[in-house]
Amino acid sequence: MQTRALTVPGSWAADLLGNPHMMIVGTTYDLDIINGLDHYKRKSVLNAGDTIGHIHLRGSFGDNALEGSRFAAGNWGMKIVEQAVTETTANFTEQISALKAANAKVLVLSLTPPQTAAAVGIAAQLGWTAPILVNAVGYDPAIMQSPVAPVFAKQVLIPSPVAPWNGNAEGMNELRDGYQARWPGEPGTLNTVHGYTVAMAFVSVLEKACGKKDLTRDGVLRAFHDTNGLNTKGLTGQLKFSLVGRPSSTQSYMTRPDAAVPGTLKVVEDLYESELVKLKGTRAR
């Protein structure tokens, strides 16, 4: 705050929205979860009266993701059963057993990638075949080379604030072409796409600051807050940084793990925004 330098965090936590120097590129964790649960609701996997089970890390990531599940359950007449864990939790037998016993129709996981793999593995061992919703930061492509890969391919849905490497958006085609020219045969990941999208946003802000002939830190910040409706060519939803304290985007890609595609994620639904997202109106506290 004191340096007044524009920066980008490696997080989509909504509690960062209140910092006017933070450029959060894409949808926050809670909105990704709402969009993902809405996908299941539209597929009749979730219905009024059903139970959502959510295992989440304590802290800004997990707590924010849980907000999404709570908001959806409250507005759709559903119940929610929560299990809070820490980053040191390694055995999820107790948590998975409790949610299975509660007859949760969807299991939501807001964990680290190793924890996600462990939790999905326990669910498989217990014979629980409920659909699973996983935050994008809780997934690692390496999982699709592990014994739980078939379970991920069958049961896991990942709402993502950025397009997967295998996406067909105009911006993805441009990114892949440039990336493969530099690193032939090496697939990118969601982190690659996010990094490129951040660069696009920074370039747009700097061009605006140059147009105003003010590249001071304050000038760059003014240009940032004046940036509205930035088209990332489908890498994210349209970005709006002019609404201070609000997410820059509210749309999510619905993706599913698939070891056969570059990047290991395939699109099952293009950018989507639940009507519930508009109702929630996520903002800085």
Backbone bond lengths (Angstrom), bond angles and torsions (degrees), N, CA, C in turn:
res aa  C-N    CA-C-N  psi(-1)  N-CA   C-N-CA  omega(-1)  CA-C   N-CA-C  phi
1 M - - - 1.459 - - 1.530 110.49 -
2 Q 1.342 116.60 -40.58 1.455 120.04 -175.30 1.522 112.15 -70.73
3 T 1.345 117.15 -30.71 1.462 119.23 -177.97 1.516 112.09 -78.77
4 R 1.356 117.31 -19.93 1.465 123.04 -178.79 1.525 111.68 57.61
5 A 1.327 116.45 31.41 1.465 121.35 178.00 1.523 109.30 -97.86
6 L 1.320 116.53 135.44 1.458 121.77 177.80 1.527 109.18 -70.32
7 T 1.323 116.98 131.14 1.460 120.71 -177.67 1.520 110.43 -141.05
8 V 1.336 116.05 162.03 1.467 122.00 179.71 1.525 109.07 -121.99
9 P 1.332 118.50 120.93 1.462 120.53 178.03 1.527 110.91 -80.91
10 G 1.308 116.58 157.94 1.460 120.52 174.68 1.509 110.13 -89.25
11 S 1.307 117.51 46.88 1.457 122.70 -174.54 1.518 109.59 -152.79
12 W 1.336 115.33 151.96 1.468 121.10 173.49 1.522 109.93 -114.89
13 A 1.330 117.60 30.65 1.465 121.58 -178.98 1.526 110.38 -74.54
14 A 1.323 115.83 134.31 1.462 120.48 -176.38 1.521 112.62 -66.52
15 D 1.340 118.08 -22.91 1.462 118.49 -178.39 1.523 112.69 -70.49
16 L 1.334 117.48 -8.72 1.466 120.96 176.29 1.526 112.29 -86.63
17 L 1.327 116.33 -10.77 1.462 119.82 -175.37 1.524 112.81 -64.39
18 G 1.320 116.95 -22.14 1.455 119.66 -178.04 1.517 114.17 -78.33
19 N 1.338 117.33 -8.10 1.462 120.74 179.14 1.530 108.87 -88.63
20 P 1.325 118.79 112.60 1.468 121.05 -175.60 1.522 114.21 -68.61
21 H 1.347 117.17 -6.75 1.461 120.60 -179.75 1.526 111.86 -101.76
22 M 1.325 117.23 2.91 1.464 122.25 -177.39 1.527 110.65 -100.37
23 M 1.327 116.09 125.43 1.460 121.51 174.59 1.535 107.80 -99.91
24 I 1.319 116.85 100.17 1.464 121.67 179.24 1.523 107.41 -96.91
25 V 1.317 115.68 107.97 1.464 121.88 -171.88 1.524 109.96 -93.50
26 G 1.324 116.04 101.78 1.457 120.23 177.13 1.515 112.88 118.57
27 T 1.311 114.33 -175.92 1.459 123.63 -173.62 1.526 111.95 -77.13
28 T 1.317 116.99 140.98 1.463 121.06 179.22 1.533 110.87 -75.27
29 Y 1.339 115.61 164.42 1.468 121.26 -174.13 1.525 112.88 -57.36
30 D 1.329 117.03 -42.45 1.464 119.95 -177.13 1.523 111.77 -64.20
31 L 1.329 116.31 -39.18 1.464 119.63 -178.40 1.523 111.32 -72.71
32 D 1.331 117.55 -35.17 1.468 119.88 173.75 1.527 110.57 -58.61
33 I 1.334 116.37 -43.25 1.464 120.24 -179.66 1.527 110.66 -65.64
34 I 1.317 117.41 -43.47 1.467 120.09 178.00 1.526 110.47 -60.20
35 N 1.325 117.11 -46.16 1.466 120.12 179.25 1.526 111.13 -61.83
36 G 1.334 116.55 -38.85 1.458 120.15 178.96 1.517 112.47 -67.66
37 L 1.327 117.09 -44.20 1.461 120.52 177.75 1.522 110.83 -64.67
38 D 1.322 116.68 -35.49 1.466 120.53 176.98 1.525 110.70 -62.66
39 H 1.335 116.39 -37.50 1.471 120.75 176.46 1.528 109.77 -58.71
40 Y 1.319 116.86 -45.98 1.469 120.44 178.57 1.528 111.44 -66.41
41 K 1.321 116.97 -37.10 1.469 120.53 179.21 1.522 110.40 -64.37
42 R 1.321 116.67 -42.08 1.473 119.94 179.50 1.527 112.08 -68.60
43 K 1.319 116.34 -21.72 1.470 121.27 176.39 1.534 111.34 -90.72
44 S 1.355 116.33 5.36 1.475 122.98 -179.45 1.526 113.01 63.71
45 V 1.331 116.29 21.35 1.467 120.24 172.44 1.526 109.37 -75.46
46 L 1.334 115.98 -34.63 1.456 122.98 176.98 1.519 109.76 -113.39
47 N 1.324 116.12 135.98 1.458 121.27 178.31 1.521 109.61 -138.86
48 A 1.330 116.43 163.92 1.462 120.98 179.49 1.524 110.06 -53.06
49 G 1.329 115.74 136.17 1.452 121.15 -179.78 1.512 114.23 92.06
50 D 1.336 117.00 -13.69 1.465 120.72 -179.70 1.529 111.15 -73.12
51 T 1.319 114.71 167.79 1.464 121.87 179.12 1.526 110.51 -112.30
52 I 1.325 115.55 133.96 1.464 122.90 172.58 1.525 107.60 -102.68
53 G 1.319 117.24 128.96 1.456 121.25 176.03 1.518 110.14 -103.83
54 H 1.323 117.99 132.00 1.470 120.44 -175.38 1.528 110.14 -133.78
55 I 1.325 116.45 118.02 1.465 122.15 171.40 1.524 107.33 -101.83
56 H 1.319 117.12 123.33 1.466 119.70 -173.63 1.518 111.59 -138.67
57 L 1.313 114.77 149.79 1.458 121.21 171.90 1.519 109.92 -71.74
58 R 1.315 116.51 143.39 1.457 119.57 169.82 1.526 108.07 -72.98
59 G 1.320 116.59 139.36 1.458 120.15 -179.38 1.512 111.51 126.63
60 S 1.323 115.94 -177.69 1.466 120.56 -171.65 1.521 113.17 -61.53
61 F 1.331 118.34 -38.07 1.461 121.23 179.24 1.528 111.44 -67.78
62 G 1.323 115.98 -61.52 1.458 119.81 -175.56 1.513 113.84 -64.50
63 D 1.319 116.97 -39.82 1.464 120.19 179.98 1.524 111.12 -64.73
64 N 1.329 116.50 -39.80 1.457 120.04 178.92 1.529 111.24 -67.51
65 A 1.334 116.85 -41.49 1.464 120.27 177.32 1.526 110.69 -61.85
66 L 1.332 116.42 -40.91 1.461 120.97 179.19 1.524 111.41 -61.39
67 E 1.335 116.75 -34.40 1.467 120.21 176.17 1.524 110.76 -53.34
68 G 1.335 115.94 -40.37 1.456 120.00 -179.53 1.514 111.99 -63.75
69 S 1.327 117.47 -45.79 1.466 121.25 178.64 1.524 111.32 -63.38
70 R 1.329 116.02 -43.41 1.466 119.55 179.75 1.527 111.24 -62.44
71 F 1.326 115.72 -42.78 1.460 119.52 -177.81 1.523 110.65 -65.83
72 A 1.322 116.74 -43.17 1.463 120.57 179.08 1.522 110.73 -63.31
73 A 1.323 116.76 -47.41 1.464 120.36 -179.15 1.525 110.97 -60.49
74 G 1.328 116.98 -43.14 1.453 120.76 -178.57 1.512 113.56 -65.15
75 N 1.320 116.76 -34.33 1.461 120.55 -177.29 1.522 113.51 -88.36
76 W 1.302 117.13 -19.81 1.467 120.52 -178.44 1.521 113.06 -104.58
77 G 1.322 118.05 8.14 1.450 120.48 179.36 1.513 113.05 68.07
78 M 1.322 116.54 38.83 1.461 121.83 179.94 1.524 110.26 -115.90
79 K 1.306 115.63 166.62 1.467 121.71 176.76 1.529 108.90 -103.80
80 I 1.321 115.71 156.22 1.461 119.49 176.68 1.526 109.34 -132.29
81 V 1.310 115.85 135.40 1.458 122.45 175.40 1.524 106.84 -116.30
82 E 1.332 116.51 124.06 1.462 121.54 -172.87 1.525 111.55 -110.72
83 Q 1.320 114.67 144.75 1.459 121.75 174.01 1.527 107.60 -134.17
84 A 1.336 117.14 110.93 1.464 121.77 179.91 1.525 109.92 -93.04
85 V 1.333 116.17 137.24 1.464 121.74 179.09 1.527 108.88 -134.91
86 T 1.325 115.76 174.59 1.462 121.09 176.18 1.525 109.33 -114.74
87 E 1.319 116.29 173.34 1.463 120.31 -178.94 1.522 112.45 -68.13
88 T 1.316 117.69 -12.88 1.466 120.43 178.47 1.531 112.27 -92.11
89 T 1.321 117.85 -6.94 1.468 120.76 179.13 1.524 109.28 -66.60
90 A 1.320 116.66 126.63 1.465 121.00 -177.92 1.523 113.05 -118.53
91 N 1.332 116.78 -28.57 1.463 121.11 -178.85 1.529 109.33 -107.83
92 F 1.319 116.54 120.11 1.461 120.99 -175.17 1.524 112.76 -108.53
93 T 1.324 116.91 18.11 1.462 120.21 -178.41 1.526 111.75 -59.67
94 E 1.327 116.58 -44.68 1.468 120.61 -178.63 1.525 111.22 -63.02
95 Q 1.326 116.37 -46.49 1.466 119.96 -176.85 1.531 111.85 -67.60
96 I 1.323 116.48 -45.76 1.464 120.06 -179.44 1.528 110.47 -64.67
97 S 1.322 116.94 -40.98 1.466 120.65 179.15 1.526 111.10 -61.32
98 A 1.338 116.44 -40.92 1.464 120.48 -179.59 1.524 111.33 -64.99
99 L 1.321 117.29 -42.29 1.463 120.27 -178.78 1.524 111.29 -72.16
100 K 1.310 116.61 -34.82 1.469 120.23 175.82 1.525 109.90 -64.77
101 A 1.342 116.40 -42.65 1.463 120.98 178.72 1.527 111.62 -64.91
102 A 1.341 116.31 -29.66 1.468 120.89 178.14 1.526 111.96 -78.54
103 N 1.335 116.60 -1.56 1.464 123.05 179.13 1.533 111.84 60.53
104 A 1.333 115.74 40.73 1.466 119.62 176.42 1.524 109.60 -62.45
105 K 1.315 116.32 132.29 1.463 120.95 -178.69 1.523 111.88 -82.62
106 V 1.334 116.38 -24.89 1.466 122.22 176.25 1.521 107.74 -136.35
107 L 1.318 116.09 136.32 1.463 122.14 175.50 1.521 108.45 -103.67
108 V 1.327 116.82 121.97 1.464 122.20 177.82 1.524 108.36 -105.02
109 L 1.332 116.21 130.93 1.462 121.51 -179.63 1.526 110.08 -121.35
110 S 1.316 116.58 120.15 1.467 122.65 175.47 1.522 106.93 -121.35
111 L 1.339 114.87 81.19 1.453 123.13 -169.99 1.522 110.63 -136.90
112 T 1.330 117.21 177.94 1.461 120.72 170.93 1.532 108.29 -73.22
113 P 1.338 118.85 159.73 1.470 119.74 179.59 1.532 114.56 -55.51
114 P 1.352 119.91 -45.62 1.468 118.08 177.61 1.527 112.66 -61.55
115 Q 1.332 116.54 -37.08 1.458 119.90 178.34 1.525 111.12 -68.17
116 T 1.330 116.19 -38.80 1.462 119.89 177.67 1.520 110.26 -59.36
117 A 1.327 116.09 -47.20 1.466 120.41 179.12 1.524 110.87 -60.88
118 A 1.329 116.67 -41.17 1.463 120.64 -179.86 1.524 111.40 -65.13
119 A 1.334 116.92 -44.13 1.463 120.86 -178.83 1.527 111.38 -65.30
120 V 1.327 116.56 -42.98 1.465 120.41 178.12 1.527 110.13 -63.60
121 G 1.322 116.38 -38.43 1.458 120.31 178.19 1.519 112.30 -63.47
122 I 1.333 117.24 -40.99 1.464 121.15 178.13 1.526 110.17 -64.81
123 A 1.333 116.95 -42.83 1.467 120.15 178.33 1.525 110.64 -57.90
124 A 1.329 116.12 -41.51 1.466 120.36 179.05 1.528 111.06 -65.32
125 Q 1.328 116.53 -41.69 1.467 120.51 179.13 1.525 111.68 -62.14
126 L 1.330 116.02 -33.45 1.463 120.68 -179.57 1.524 112.06 -85.30
127 G 1.330 116.56 0.16 1.454 120.33 179.21 1.513 114.31 72.90
128 W 1.334 116.12 23.78 1.471 120.60 -179.35 1.522 109.00 -92.41
129 T 1.309 117.10 117.91 1.466 121.76 -174.31 1.526 112.83 -108.30
130 A 1.322 117.92 20.21 1.465 120.73 179.41 1.526 110.56 -62.07
131 P 1.341 117.88 146.53 1.468 120.67 174.37 1.529 110.31 -59.53
132 I 1.320 115.78 146.81 1.462 121.56 -175.58 1.525 109.72 -123.49
133 L 1.325 115.76 133.10 1.465 122.23 177.95 1.522 108.04 -111.66
134 V 1.329 116.75 127.09 1.466 121.72 -174.70 1.527 110.00 -127.00
135 N 1.333 117.16 129.25 1.471 119.64 172.92 1.522 110.24 -60.76
136 A 1.325 117.10 146.01 1.466 121.41 -175.77 1.524 112.27 -57.23
137 V 1.333 117.58 -36.54 1.467 119.69 -178.99 1.526 111.94 -71.82
138 G 1.322 117.15 -10.42 1.452 121.05 178.27 1.513 113.39 -92.55
139 Y 1.334 116.16 8.92 1.468 120.73 -177.80 1.520 110.30 -119.97
140 D 1.333 115.57 143.43 1.462 122.51 175.69 1.524 107.58 -133.68
141 P 1.345 118.51 131.82 1.468 120.36 179.93 1.525 113.89 -53.36
142 A 1.341 117.36 -27.30 1.464 120.57 -179.70 1.523 112.16 -61.46
143 I 1.330 116.86 -22.59 1.464 120.64 178.75 1.526 110.84 -58.95
144 M 1.341 116.71 -31.41 1.460 120.01 -176.91 1.524 112.68 -77.54
145 Q 1.324 116.21 3.99 1.464 121.28 171.71 1.527 110.54 -111.48
146 S 1.325 116.37 12.29 1.462 122.09 -177.07 1.529 110.40 -108.77
147 P 1.330 117.87 171.03 1.470 120.74 -179.44 1.528 114.66 -61.50
148 V 1.342 117.90 -21.86 1.470 119.45 -178.36 1.523 112.63 -89.15
149 A 1.326 117.96 3.17 1.468 121.36 -178.60 1.527 112.89 -53.38
150 P 1.330 120.39 -45.57 1.474 119.75 -179.32 1.532 113.05 -61.10
151 V 1.327 116.81 -33.72 1.464 120.34 179.05 1.524 109.80 -70.12
152 F 1.324 116.82 -41.60 1.464 120.44 177.05 1.524 110.44 -60.34
153 A 1.318 116.83 -44.57 1.464 120.87 -178.36 1.523 111.79 -62.97
154 K 1.311 116.93 -32.02 1.464 121.35 -175.14 1.519 113.33 -89.82
155 Q 1.332 117.97 -38.65 1.460 120.60 -168.13 1.521 115.91 -113.39
156 V 1.330 118.62 -17.83 1.467 120.65 -169.25 1.528 112.34 -96.72
157 L 1.327 115.01 134.83 1.463 123.49 172.30 1.523 107.39 -120.58
158 I 1.338 116.54 135.76 1.463 121.19 -177.62 1.529 109.83 -123.07
159 P 1.341 117.88 107.62 1.464 119.81 172.82 1.525 108.50 -76.41
160 S 1.319 116.88 129.19 1.467 120.13 -173.66 1.523 111.31 -124.81
161 P 1.342 117.65 138.26 1.465 120.65 177.24 1.523 113.00 -73.98
162 V 1.348 117.14 -14.91 1.468 121.20 178.23 1.523 109.26 -128.45
163 A 1.325 115.69 160.19 1.460 120.76 -179.20 1.524 110.88 -66.45
164 P 1.330 117.92 144.56 1.464 119.72 174.25 1.519 110.51 -73.42
165 W 1.323 116.80 161.88 1.461 122.02 -177.15 1.524 112.12 -58.35
166 N 1.304 117.24 -28.64 1.462 122.00 -177.78 1.525 112.82 -88.84
167 G 1.339 118.10 4.56 1.458 121.42 -177.32 1.518 113.08 -67.30
168 N 1.336 115.45 163.39 1.465 121.02 -176.67 1.524 113.80 -109.13
169 A 1.325 117.51 10.24 1.460 119.79 179.11 1.525 110.57 -63.08
170 E 1.336 115.88 153.69 1.470 120.90 -179.55 1.527 111.33 -54.85
171 G 1.319 116.25 -44.19 1.459 119.85 -179.69 1.514 112.76 -64.47
172 M 1.345 116.80 -33.01 1.467 120.14 178.75 1.516 110.42 -68.13
173 N 1.322 117.21 -40.57 1.466 120.20 178.84 1.526 110.66 -61.74
174 E 1.331 116.71 -42.41 1.462 120.78 178.97 1.529 110.81 -65.17
175 L 1.331 116.29 -44.02 1.466 120.26 -179.41 1.522 110.80 -64.04
176 R 1.321 117.58 -46.13 1.469 120.41 -178.98 1.521 111.59 -61.55
177 D 1.348 116.23 -42.93 1.467 119.49 -179.51 1.524 110.89 -59.78
178 G 1.332 116.53 -46.90 1.460 120.35 -179.59 1.514 112.44 -67.74
179 Y 1.314 116.18 -39.17 1.462 121.41 -178.47 1.523 110.95 -67.50
180 Q 1.338 116.38 -44.48 1.465 119.89 -178.68 1.522 111.70 -68.81
181 A 1.337 117.02 -29.09 1.462 119.68 176.05 1.530 110.56 -66.14
182 R 1.325 115.74 -32.23 1.467 120.72 -179.03 1.526 111.73 -88.56
183 W 1.338 116.83 -39.26 1.472 121.68 -178.77 1.530 109.40 -129.98
184 P 1.311 117.77 75.99 1.474 121.75 -175.74 1.531 112.66 -56.53
185 G 1.326 115.01 132.85 1.457 120.79 174.63 1.510 115.93 78.10
186 E 1.327 117.39 -1.51 1.467 120.39 -178.80 1.526 109.79 -102.82
187 P 1.333 118.33 113.68 1.463 119.79 -178.11 1.518 111.74 -73.66
188 G 1.306 115.54 148.62 1.452 120.65 174.52 1.521 110.55 -87.92
189 T 1.317 116.11 -179.00 1.464 122.54 -179.53 1.526 109.11 -132.04
190 L 1.326 116.03 -177.98 1.458 119.66 174.94 1.525 110.91 -59.14
191 N 1.332 116.72 -33.99 1.468 119.94 178.26 1.524 111.26 -64.54
192 T 1.332 116.53 -36.60 1.465 120.82 177.00 1.520 110.13 -62.28
193 V 1.327 115.42 -46.67 1.469 120.74 -178.88 1.524 110.23 -64.64
194 H 1.326 116.56 -42.44 1.463 119.76 179.43 1.520 110.75 -62.58
195 G 1.330 116.72 -44.96 1.459 120.28 179.47 1.517 112.56 -60.20
196 Y 1.325 116.29 -42.01 1.467 120.87 179.35 1.531 110.55 -66.29
197 T 1.331 116.00 -40.16 1.466 120.09 179.83 1.522 110.81 -66.16
198 V 1.319 116.57 -39.48 1.467 120.90 175.47 1.524 110.00 -59.66
199 A 1.333 116.57 -43.14 1.469 120.46 178.86 1.526 110.83 -61.44
200 M 1.341 116.84 -41.80 1.467 120.31 177.11 1.525 110.80 -59.10
201 A 1.335 116.00 -43.28 1.458 120.35 -178.93 1.526 110.89 -65.86
202 F 1.338 117.01 -42.92 1.461 120.76 178.81 1.528 110.85 -61.91
203 V 1.329 116.81 -43.23 1.467 120.50 179.33 1.524 109.98 -59.94
204 S 1.331 116.43 -43.52 1.462 120.09 179.91 1.526 111.44 -61.45
205 V 1.326 116.07 -42.94 1.464 120.40 179.49 1.524 110.83 -65.32
206 L 1.335 117.44 -44.65 1.464 120.78 -179.18 1.522 111.52 -65.80
207 E 1.331 117.05 -37.50 1.468 119.58 176.56 1.520 110.73 -63.30
208 K 1.320 116.55 -38.65 1.465 120.02 178.21 1.534 110.26 -66.30
209 A 1.335 116.47 -41.46 1.465 120.32 178.27 1.526 110.87 -64.68
210 C 1.338 116.42 -39.71 1.471 120.28 177.42 1.521 110.58 -62.41
211 G 1.339 115.49 -39.86 1.458 119.62 179.10 1.517 112.24 -61.51
212 K 1.330 115.92 -30.06 1.465 121.22 177.88 1.529 111.74 -89.30
213 K 1.351 115.71 -1.27 1.466 122.29 -178.42 1.527 111.75 56.00
214 D 1.342 114.31 42.56 1.459 119.29 179.53 1.527 109.45 -143.78
215 L 1.351 115.41 94.11 1.458 120.57 179.10 1.530 111.76 -101.92
216 T 1.330 116.33 21.11 1.459 119.18 171.27 1.529 108.13 -69.42
217 R 1.317 116.37 166.93 1.469 118.73 179.27 1.524 111.12 -60.51
218 D 1.313 116.34 -41.44 1.460 119.26 178.31 1.524 110.86 -66.47
219 G 1.319 116.55 -36.29 1.457 120.23 178.53 1.518 111.99 -65.23
220 V 1.331 116.02 -40.17 1.472 120.33 177.80 1.525 110.21 -66.74
221 L 1.332 117.11 -39.93 1.464 120.01 178.09 1.520 111.26 -64.05
222 R 1.339 116.89 -40.10 1.464 119.44 177.85 1.529 110.48 -63.73
223 A 1.323 116.14 -40.89 1.464 120.03 178.13 1.526 110.64 -64.02
224 F 1.328 116.58 -38.68 1.467 121.47 177.92 1.518 110.68 -60.26
225 H 1.324 116.98 -49.28 1.460 120.62 -177.68 1.525 112.21 -72.98
226 D 1.313 116.29 -11.20 1.468 120.69 177.85 1.530 111.70 -96.81
227 T 1.338 116.73 0.43 1.467 120.81 -177.89 1.524 109.80 -87.23
228 N 1.320 115.47 120.39 1.461 120.44 -175.13 1.524 109.67 -141.70
229 G 1.323 117.07 134.90 1.461 120.45 177.02 1.516 113.32 72.75
230 L 1.345 117.96 37.76 1.461 121.24 -179.96 1.525 110.07 -73.77
231 N 1.314 116.02 122.93 1.464 122.34 -179.38 1.525 109.77 -88.85
232 T 1.327 117.45 114.31 1.466 121.81 179.10 1.527 111.55 -96.54
233 K 1.321 116.74 14.89 1.470 122.49 178.44 1.524 111.99 58.57
234 G 1.330 114.40 38.29 1.452 119.86 174.41 1.511 115.70 88.05
235 L 1.333 118.14 1.04 1.471 119.23 177.34 1.525 110.72 -69.75
236 T 1.328 115.63 -31.67 1.467 122.92 171.96 1.518 106.26 -141.81
237 G 1.327 115.60 -179.66 1.448 118.27 166.50 1.520 108.87 -67.87
238 Q 1.315 117.16 167.94 1.467 120.80 178.16 1.530 109.41 -57.09
239 L 1.337 116.17 132.74 1.463 120.82 -174.41 1.527 111.64 -94.99
240 K 1.328 114.91 132.30 1.460 121.35 178.02 1.528 108.66 -127.27
241 F 1.312 115.40 112.37 1.465 119.98 179.02 1.526 111.96 -103.18
242 S 1.323 116.95 -0.54 1.461 120.24 -175.91 1.526 112.32 -78.24
243 L 1.329 117.33 -19.39 1.461 120.70 178.63 1.528 108.61 -92.53
244 V 1.312 115.95 88.77 1.464 121.07 -175.90 1.528 109.86 -61.23
245 G 1.328 115.38 132.78 1.452 120.08 179.63 1.508 114.50 88.40
246 R 1.340 117.34 0.72 1.461 121.13 179.32 1.527 109.62 -116.71
247 P 1.347 118.66 154.57 1.468 120.33 178.14 1.523 111.14 -61.15
248 S 1.330 116.54 145.13 1.469 119.88 -179.80 1.516 111.47 -72.70
249 S 1.332 117.37 -23.63 1.461 122.13 177.57 1.521 108.45 -144.91
250 T 1.324 116.30 156.00 1.467 120.33 -178.59 1.528 111.45 -129.00
251 Q 1.319 117.43 10.57 1.460 121.77 -178.92 1.528 110.68 -106.36
252 S 1.326 115.49 152.41 1.466 121.44 179.55 1.523 110.38 -133.39
253 Y 1.326 115.39 145.81 1.458 121.26 167.16 1.526 108.13 -83.65
254 M 1.337 117.12 140.23 1.459 120.75 171.51 1.525 107.50 -98.38
255 T 1.324 116.10 120.09 1.460 120.68 -175.79 1.526 110.42 -126.72
256 R 1.331 114.38 156.63 1.465 120.41 178.95 1.528 109.00 -132.33
257 P 1.327 117.75 137.41 1.466 120.30 178.66 1.525 112.17 -61.98
258 D 1.322 114.98 137.66 1.469 121.63 178.84 1.522 107.20 -153.65
259 A 1.316 116.93 109.92 1.462 121.28 -176.33 1.516 112.60 -64.73
260 A 1.329 117.45 -16.74 1.460 120.78 -174.84 1.525 113.52 -84.56
261 V 1.340 118.14 -11.05 1.460 119.76 -177.09 1.526 109.99 -107.15
262 P 1.334 118.26 149.58 1.467 121.07 177.52 1.531 110.87 -58.22
263 G 1.305 116.46 131.47 1.460 120.48 -178.89 1.508 113.80 86.75
264 T 1.322 117.60 -12.05 1.479 127.31 175.36 1.522 115.44 69.02
265 L 1.331 118.60 10.94 1.459 120.62 176.00 1.521 109.68 -128.66
266 K 1.328 116.64 132.43 1.458 120.96 176.81 1.527 109.45 -114.86
267 V 1.316 116.06 149.43 1.463 121.49 -179.74 1.525 109.54 -79.02
268 V 1.334 116.36 127.93 1.461 120.12 172.29 1.525 110.73 -109.02
269 E 1.331 117.02 -15.97 1.462 121.51 172.70 1.523 108.44 -155.84
270 D 1.337 115.59 131.16 1.457 120.19 179.63 1.528 110.78 -69.54
271 L 1.315 115.94 178.47 1.460 121.69 -175.78 1.526 111.87 -43.00
272 Y 1.325 115.30 125.41 1.468 120.70 -175.04 1.522 109.58 -140.01
273 E 1.321 114.78 142.87 1.464 121.44 175.79 1.522 109.29 -127.21
274 S 1.316 116.76 121.57 1.456 121.78 177.00 1.528 110.53 -69.31
275 E 1.320 115.99 147.54 1.463 119.85 173.91 1.526 110.11 -60.48
276 L 1.319 116.25 -27.71 1.457 121.03 179.98 1.526 111.61 -67.58
277 V 1.330 116.90 -28.14 1.461 121.10 177.92 1.524 109.99 -62.29
278 K 1.329 116.03 -42.48 1.470 119.71 178.15 1.524 110.41 -62.28
279 L 1.321 116.17 -37.52 1.460 120.89 -178.74 1.523 111.66 -69.63
280 K 1.327 117.00 -37.24 1.468 120.49 -177.44 1.520 112.01 -67.84
281 G 1.329 116.65 -43.06 1.461 118.87 178.33 1.513 113.18 57.68
282 T 1.336 116.92 52.36 1.467 121.21 179.59 1.526 111.03 -51.99
283 R 1.301 115.91 133.14 1.471 121.27 178.39 1.521 109.23 -151.85
284 A 1.318 114.55 167.06 1.465 119.81 177.24 1.518 109.74 -66.09
285 R 1.323 115.21 145.30 1.466 119.38 177.39 1.524 110.16 -90.59
